[in-house]
Amino acid sequence: MQFGAAVLRSYESRFALEKVTLNAGPAADEILVRIAGCGMCRTDLAVRRSAGRSPLPAVLGHEGAGVVVETGGPDTRLSVGDHVVLSFDSCGHCRACINGSPAYCGSFAELNLFGGRKENAGRFTDAAGNPLAPRWFGQSSFAEYAMVPARNAVRVDPALPVELLGPLGCGFLTGAGAVLNTFRAGPGDAIAVLGAGAVGLSAVMAATAAGAVTIAVDQHPERLAMAERFGAIALYGTADLPDRIKQLTDGGVRYALDTTASPRLINDTLRALRPTGHLGLVARLPTTLPLEPGTLDRGRKLSHICEGDAVPGLLIPRLTALWQAGRFPFDQLIRTYPLEEINEAEHDCQTGRVVKPVLIPRTEKEYP
């Protein structure tokens, strides 16, 4: 089977729209999905910064959504015509997976970042017959089609705009999951969100939906204006941050979510926690994190949160239900681009011109 896909051939190159070949149909536990839309996540773009770690050439993309067009068998639990959101890969049988924590799967890095399942080698090739890297996050969904493990796919209501749902599989899942799963925030809780990007703003929306008092911190006025529209109190800049947060919350927040990976902001935010408060980190730290004296006193907690501590099959339907009720307006963060404009989408994402690009394949488009 041949179809169009955006191929990244080197860590410095632009994406190239090419014709690729899938050399085998779905295995017993797999489905073939026609991609209706795929979000662009900063994890896709971080491949460039961690050159050499993820194999290339590859088709990236791990916030795909679309329609099932073929299944490997009845055990997939899915049928042709089902609308699905695709999420991260996991083994399904390690201790973390069995305990309902697939984001902490013992094979997470291998399956999602560093080459995937060995049986996938050679199944995906370019026009010259050369192999492309095995599936990125089990998907490689910057493409017209994606072959994925059925476990990665979550069935959704076909009345929903499936082309916009892909970011619910990672970016929006991460921010909302941190609030709803990790913190279990509720009415009367106070939450500070550091960074008003896709993850931060989805956390703001989830916190508002949960009834929490939410403070959004950023240096971009337009992002803070969005946070205010979603129910947050906006704090511009980071000067005197602990004191400003404490003044707004009668002594400090119970929860905080950092999306910046800035050691200075992490220390400042720890100071803004009330006793027994919890600060969650979602971004990978690029440097060491020296903690300053007193920041973890009085029961304060610091942890890393992966994929919103989510079981995608549970959280994604919850988020779509909130959207249908007008309480999680994630679509307001999205700007769509044709798949062939992927390089423009990357530029707009990197420069902050757009919060969440979503790439729309055009199946009638002829790629080289």
Summary of the structure (lengths in Angstrom):
residues: 368
radius of gyration: 20.4
end to end distance: 15.3
largest distance: 64.3
contacts: 1340
relative contact order: 0.16
helix: 33%
strand: 26%
